[in-house]
Amino acid sequence: MPALYHIYNANPELLNDDPHSHGHESDTDEFVVKTERVFTAAKEASSPNFNNISDSVFFSQPAQLATARVRSAKLWIYIRKAELQRPYLLLTVRRIFLEQGTNVILKFVYSSKINVSKAFGWKRIELRDIVVDWMKHPLFDIGLQIRAENDKGQNLVVLPPTDDIDKGYEPWLDIKIQEVRSNSRHKRSDSLVCSGNTTENRCCRYPLYVSFIDFGWEWIIAPTHVKADYCSGECRMTMQDNTPYSWVNQQLPGSAGSCCSPIKMSALPLLYFDENHNILYQILQNMKVEKCGCT
């Protein structure tokens, strides 16, 4: 992707954005692979209805938008360097609509006067509202007319089709998304729960009851016992792998393979006497097994 390569070189912070602010999720019900960003390249008009619209580009809607919320959407364009008499360059963007089958109209989207000293090279324009509206019509390409004219009225924005010199500098849409979970969505892998007398040989969670009274731990006030559980079983099923790395690791020559182990733990509230006979209430993290998987 030459264009992305050029954009990244000019903007090394492009991929430095933190993932979603909701933090890291270790629950296996979450997505194993999350699409956080979609880049889609500009193309020429696919319909003859738009052939008479100059300086236009079109984008096809990525399938990932169908099940996502748009966090931001930026249009990346490249403006060729040129000598200008005036102190600024006027950049305009209009959206192309097709009404009643053949009637083409242009609606204003963006306009900016850029100082000549900063006018050339890669520029980005926020188009989130436009993309959100576009999501309502997934079968249609979105069309944009993009212009930044020099003193002779020539457009300095690189648009397709391009020659060898300009190739790789065509516009791109950079869309940050947050995938939406559906309650009806099938889980990638369900954690098996087994009883003590089961014949199941796959990775499974088995019951384990711990009695503090039986241990003689009288300094523990509550709880007196806890259902801690443990994991045991074979890891041969790809769908039991907790992460893509687990499955890939199994394919390596000489690999010991995946191991059945806890993939989700819960905390244990504990009320007890310390060595000075103070009563303490503490939350002990990762004390009870909730789910097992192959890691």
Secondary structure in CASP SS format (residue, H / E / C, confidence):
PFRMAT SS
TARGET T0000
AUTHOR 0000-0000-0000
METHOD secondary structure of the structure
MODEL  1
M C 1.00
P H 1.00
A H 1.00
L H 1.00
Y H 1.00
H H 1.00
I H 1.00
Y H 1.00
N H 1.00
A H 1.00
N C 1.00
P H 1.00
E H 1.00
L H 1.00
L H 1.00
N C 1.00
D C 1.00
D C 1.00
P C 1.00
H C 1.00
S C 1.00
H C 1.00
G C 1.00
H C 1.00
E C 1.00
S C 1.00
D C 1.00
T C 1.00
D C 1.00
E C 1.00
F C 1.00
V C 1.00
V C 1.00
K C 1.00
T C 1.00
E C 1.00
R E 1.00
V E 1.00
F E 1.00
T E 1.00
A E 1.00
A C 1.00
K E 1.00
E C 1.00
A C 1.00
S C 1.00
S C 1.00
P H 1.00
N H 1.00
F H 1.00
N C 1.00
N C 1.00
I C 1.00
S C 1.00
D C 1.00
S E 1.00
V E 1.00
F E 1.00
F E 1.00
S C 1.00
Q C 1.00
P C 1.00
A H 1.00
Q H 1.00
L H 1.00
A H 1.00
T H 1.00
A E 1.00
R E 1.00
V E 1.00
R E 1.00
S E 1.00
A E 1.00
K E 1.00
L E 1.00
W E 1.00
I E 1.00
Y E 1.00
I E 1.00
R C 1.00
K C 1.00
A C 1.00
E C 1.00
L C 1.00
Q C 1.00
R C 1.00
P C 1.00
Y E 1.00
L E 1.00
L E 1.00
L E 1.00
T E 1.00
V E 1.00
R E 1.00
R E 1.00
I E 1.00
F E 1.00
L E 1.00
E E 1.00
Q C 1.00
G C 1.00
T C 1.00
N E 1.00
V E 1.00
I E 1.00
L E 1.00
K E 1.00
F E 1.00
V E 1.00
Y E 1.00
S E 1.00
S E 1.00
K E 1.00
I E 1.00
N E 1.00
V H 1.00
S H 1.00
K H 1.00
A C 1.00
F C 1.00
G E 1.00
W E 1.00
K E 1.00
R E 1.00
I E 1.00
E E 1.00
L C 1.00
R H 1.00
D H 1.00
I H 1.00
V H 1.00
V H 1.00
D H 1.00
W H 1.00
M C 1.00
K C 1.00
H C 1.00
P C 1.00
L C 1.00
F C 1.00
D C 1.00
I E 1.00
G E 1.00
L E 1.00
Q E 1.00
I E 1.00
R E 1.00
A E 1.00
E E 1.00
N C 1.00
D C 1.00
K C 1.00
G C 1.00
Q C 1.00
N E 1.00
L C 1.00
V E 1.00
V C 1.00
L C 1.00
P C 1.00
P C 1.00
T C 1.00
D C 1.00
D C 1.00
I C 1.00
D C 1.00
K C 1.00
G C 1.00
Y C 1.00
E C 1.00
P C 1.00
W E 1.00
L E 1.00
D E 1.00
I E 1.00
K E 1.00
I E 1.00
Q E 1.00
E E 1.00
V C 1.00
R C 1.00
S C 1.00
N C 1.00
S C 1.00
R C 1.00
H C 1.00
K C 1.00
R C 1.00
S C 1.00
D C 1.00
S C 1.00
L C 1.00
V E 1.00
C C 1.00
S C 1.00
G C 1.00
N C 1.00
T C 1.00
T C 1.00
E C 1.00
N C 1.00
R E 1.00
C C 1.00
C E 1.00
R E 1.00
Y E 1.00
P C 1.00
L C 1.00
Y E 1.00
V E 1.00
S E 1.00
F C 1.00
I C 1.00
D C 1.00
F C 1.00
G C 1.00
W C 1.00
E C 1.00
W C 1.00
I E 1.00
I E 1.00
A E 1.00
P C 1.00
T C 1.00
H E 1.00
V E 1.00
K E 1.00
A C 1.00
D C 1.00
Y E 1.00
C E 1.00
S E 1.00
G C 1.00
E E 1.00
C C 1.00
R C 1.00
M C 1.00
T H 1.00
M H 1.00
Q H 1.00
D E 1.00
N C 1.00
T C 1.00
P H 1.00
Y H 1.00
S H 1.00
W H 1.00
V H 1.00
N H 1.00
Q H 1.00
Q H 1.00
L C 1.00
P C 1.00
G C 1.00
S C 1.00
A C 1.00
G C 1.00
S C 1.00
C C 1.00
C E 1.00
S E 1.00
P E 1.00
I E 1.00
K E 1.00
M E 1.00
S E 1.00
A E 1.00
L E 1.00
P E 1.00
L E 1.00
L E 1.00
Y E 1.00
F E 1.00
D C 1.00
E C 1.00
N C 1.00
H C 1.00
N C 1.00
I E 1.00
L E 1.00
Y E 1.00
Q E 1.00
I E 1.00
L E 1.00
Q E 1.00
N E 1.00
M E 1.00
K E 1.00
V E 1.00
E E 1.00
K E 1.00
C E 1.00
G E 1.00
C E 1.00
T C 1.00
END
